[in-house]
Amino acid sequence: MEQFGISQETTDALYAEGISLAVEVALRILGALIFYFIGRAIVKKVLNTIAKTLERRDDTPSLNEFLNSFSKILLYFILFVGVLMILGVPGSSFLAVFGAAGLAIGLALQGSLSNFAGGLLILAFKPFKVGHVVVAQGHTGIVNRVQVLYTHLMTFDNQEVIIPNGNLANSDIINMSTQETRRAELKVGVAYGTNIKQAKEIILNIFENDPRALKDPAPFVALNNFGDSSLDIVVRVWAKSADMWPMYFAGMEAINTEFEKNGIEIPFPQRVVHQIPQKTDSPS
């Protein structure tokens, strides 16, 4: 090297420094590989433990799936950062880049993040479950699936409604399936002049003999309103949630049949039109 103007001492120093750097890089790579394989084994064991714990303690498949996926992403991210730091990549620089990228993604996906947050709230607090009948966002149906971003309802005419969880978490939800019993309310109109006591007894007898109607609370029948063309009777009957609608429809039909048998008129709006005869000019 002396022909190039580099002394032997400098050459030896550069050679020793190169060897030292190569050894350091090899040790870093070896350490990163060891850290990766040991860390991956630990991550798999932790994920298996989390999955088994969730299966024992929670009956919500959607929440379990989300927590498993989130835990997997988080643990492997930590493992990836650890490998980079062992290789000599500054952790602060990497986290800064990741934070800036996360901010940009967050601004671009504001709606999806709102749905994501709403899904977490629904899955955590469980205002409804799969199979429940709910009224939400103007739709009535059976909850078919609860996912992190969307909730799927099946309406009673077999249409699928997909509702964003962000809207669902911030609106009123009527859950018809949380209680074992429900109250049916019927409104029956009879003509003016009807014997109200007789009409009430007929209605009460129908529901007292219906095995689906609960005895406690007992069926309630009362005159509720003086309508324009009818006396309005309100009927309130309790039943098990699964029996309420069948009892309701059967009761309405039975009331109509019994009223016809007993000559009780169910009125309908009528309009009387008076025709005023036109005056004709008399001949001059």
Secondary structure, 3 states (H helix, E strand, C coil): CHHHCCCHHHHHHHHHHHHHHHHHHHHHHHHHHHHHHHHHHHHHHHHHHHHHHHHHHCCCHHHHHHHHHHHHHHHHHHHHHHHHHHCCCCHHHHHHHHHHHHHHHHHHCHHHHHHHHHHHHHHHHCCCCCCCEEEECCEEEEEEEECCCEEEEEECCCCEEEEEHHHHHCCCEEECCCCCEEEEEEEEEECCCCCHHHHHHHHHHHHHCCCCECCCCCCEEEEEEECCCCEEEEEEEEEEHHHHHHHHHHHHHHHHHHHHHCCCCCCCCCCCCCCCCCCCCCCC
